[in-house]
Amino acid sequence: MSNKSIKVQRKESILVELLNEAFSTLNDSRINSLTVLEVVCSRGASDAKVYLEKSLLTKDEQKEALKLLRKANGLISKYCLESTGWYKVPKFTYTFDELFEKENKMEELFNKIKK
């Protein structure tokens, strides 16, 4: 089991759902279709790292999306506050998830070794 408290784990799972909803309400098609894969909160839950799916985006589109998300962060935070009734939400840091690509590369290596 993880060292995180149940409260932090619960907050992370709620934020995954809320952030996906918040993104879908934005008017910019470059970011409203992004998918949140995971949210990892800091120990005190004052900061949160948001991992996004990048499978359909080029490097330039990823950079642009991150820039747009930073600009829209106030609206996203406001949406989360209004939806939950929390006193405050964590400060969001957005990044694209590299794990899927790493897993695919490892799988390819294992297949080569197997042959």
Secondary structure, 3 states (H helix, E strand, C coil): CCCCCHHHHHHHHHHHHHHHHHHHHCCCCCCCCCCEEEEEECCCCCEEEEEECCCCCCHHHHHHHHHHHHHCHHHHHHHHHHHHCCCCCCEEEEEECCHHHHHHHHHHHHHHHHC
